[in-house]
Amino acid sequence: MSARADGGPARAGADPAASRANADAAANGAGTGADPADPDGRGELLAVHATDVTLAYQQRPVLWDVDLEVPRGALMAIVGPNGAGKTTLLRTVLGLLRPAAGGVRIFGRPYAEQRRLVAYVPQRSSVDWDFPTTVLDVVTMGTYGGLGWVRRPGASERRRAQAALAQVGMQDYEARQISQLSGGQQQRVFLARALVQDAQVYLMDEPFQGVDATTERTIVELLRALRADGRTVVAVHHDLQTVREYFTHVTLLNVRRIADGPVAEAFTEANLRLTYGGRMAGIGAARAPDHAEPPA
Amino acid sequence: METLTGLFTDYTLRTVALGAAALGIVSGALGAFAVLRRQALLGDAMSHAALPGVALAFLLTGSRAPLVLMIGAGLTGWLAAVAVVGIVRASRIKTDTAMALTLSVGFGAGLVALTYVQRQPGAGKAGLDRFLFGQAAAILQTDVVTMAAVGALGLLAVLALWKEFKLLSFDPDFAATLGMPSRRLDVALTSLLVVAIVVGLKTVGVVLMSAMVVAPGAAARQWTDRLGVMVLLSALFGAAAGVLGAVLSTAAGVSTGPTIVLTATGLVAASMLFAPNRGLLWARLRARRRRWLLARETVLADLAALIAQHPRSVRQAHDVAALHSLRGRSAVNRALAELGAQGLVRHHHDNAWSLTSRGWTAAARLERRRAPADAP
């Protein structure tokens, strides 16, 4: 596949973020060996590693032989046109969908073993916001994974949820019924729920979709804070204009993986054209210096 | 009145009321989850499909023990849920069609089995036809005990798995990413819906039982924004509808199921109208209030504009006859009276009104709010 060949060089390029993460991981591994993201002490390079993922709905391929390689500590955008399989890829990584072929590893191990290291921020529209519950209650749901069966969340879970709400600037809303929130506030509630999980890898499905400016700023700051803390973020993203500003890595996807790697190398006009067809020429991508613009 | 005192003295009536209360609590509490998970119609398919189970259980065992019939009903009801899910998954038939199919096939099979049972020698008195529309007067103490025991088990399960069921109802995908067995929890909660249904079958009947699952939850949702309160209220509403309906139907000698369901529907209607926040009545009143506040603001702005047309007389009174002709005399006068009470306008003589300094400030604020586009 030519698309695949085009994606190759970008991946092969040196990846400063990955090697830095590698050094960190190695240092941790040599120390106590208590790094949750590196249970084997091997300094696993990739936070998320999906290989050869293929998935079809009623004979129509949605993902075709897709690899996803997310270096530890990266902020990676998954970019592609509607129907490219971005959400499907994310849901496959989370084990919500079973691929027809291929597999997913989180820090070198199957997802089922690494669940506690992964937090998920679904699309806002995926739930009924008229459900009878409060903001604090939704955020507290992020603690359920650590509680086990039957046990109810108590005072310490409540405190953690409140701290996460403060992190996204929603501390004054904890008693609100969730239907009384704006779209941006709903998004921040979902982010807070993921923060409570205190994960190593954050998988977000269109976190910037339809949010206000305040929320957008909050999310950007959050992404930077997570990165500064050595966490990894993978986000389905739609706004090509902001990919360079918000993310360090990018995967261009359209049923197949078109290209991936650090933004500077993979997010080129040529790759974008391959991803979107001729439609998106000129959008926010790096100049392709040696090529003339194609006729409109 | 006689019926009400009978609640405490008449043995039969007390049994009926206890049974109806048990059924109301169980179907109300468990049904609240069905309402939130949009399984109302699934409940209907399950209750209709429970009928062949009742007949089969009797044919196979020859027993009319409540537990035996409940197990039979539960099994076929549960199979109906499996059938709906299976049809949707294996074919391109959509959920609503799958449910309608399952409901009618289940009910049809039940009616055939029932008529077959009736023709069996000695079975005529089995009273299985009561399972169609329910007959509270036929409720015996053994029925009540079984209903209460089965229902209590269902309620205990909900209490134990409260946070799991809550998360499953709100965001099943997120529950799965946490490692909760979403599929199995889904099966468990749907099975509890079967429990809610079979508990009430003999009292309410298969045809209308789904209303007892849905109505209390729908009514309770109007009053609260907390899941816990909603489930509790739903149980209370279910019990109230059950007892009231059962007692009324016994007193009037009519079918119990329809009477209970009508009572429950009354609760839903009242809740939809009168519940604060979500109630239609309050929404109407709030909308009216907003319209009036807007009209009052308009009168203030209009008066300010009238006075401002005469540059020398900014502090002076102006005749409001123009406003009367524009907006109606009584509405304008009422608005002016209220604005006057707030200290925004002052009455001088006849139709002459002026703005106070606070009135001018308020009018300027309105002006800014109405033309925000040019703001720097």
Chai-1 contact restraints between the chains, C-beta under 6 A:
chainA,res_idxA,chainB,res_idxB,connection_type,confidence,min_distance_angstrom,max_distance_angstrom,comment,restraint_id
A,L94,B,T177,contact,1.0,0.0,6.0,A-B,restraint_1
A,L96,B,D173,contact,1.0,0.0,6.0,A-B,restraint_2
A,L96,B,A176,contact,1.0,0.0,6.0,A-B,restraint_3
A,R115,B,G179,contact,1.0,0.0,6.0,A-B,restraint_4
A,Y120,B,T177,contact,1.0,0.0,6.0,A-B,restraint_5
A,P122,B,D173,contact,1.0,0.0,6.0,A-B,restraint_6
A,V127,B,D171,contact,1.0,0.0,6.0,A-B,restraint_7
A,F131,B,F170,contact,1.0,0.0,6.0,A-B,restraint_8
A,P132,B,D225,contact,1.0,0.0,6.0,A-B,restraint_9
A,P132,B,R226,contact,1.0,0.0,6.0,A-B,restraint_10
A,P132,B,L227,contact,1.0,0.0,6.0,A-B,restraint_11
A,P132,B,M230,contact,1.0,0.0,6.0,A-B,restraint_12
A,T133,B,L227,contact,1.0,0.0,6.0,A-B,restraint_13
A,M141,B,L167,contact,1.0,0.0,6.0,A-B,restraint_14
A,Y144,B,K163,contact,1.0,0.0,6.0,A-B,restraint_15
A,Y144,B,L167,contact,1.0,0.0,6.0,A-B,restraint_16
A,Y144,B,L178,contact,1.0,0.0,6.0,A-B,restraint_17
A,G145,B,L178,contact,1.0,0.0,6.0,A-B,restraint_18
A,V150,B,A160,contact,1.0,0.0,6.0,A-B,restraint_19
A,Q177,B,D225,contact,1.0,0.0,6.0,A-B,restraint_20
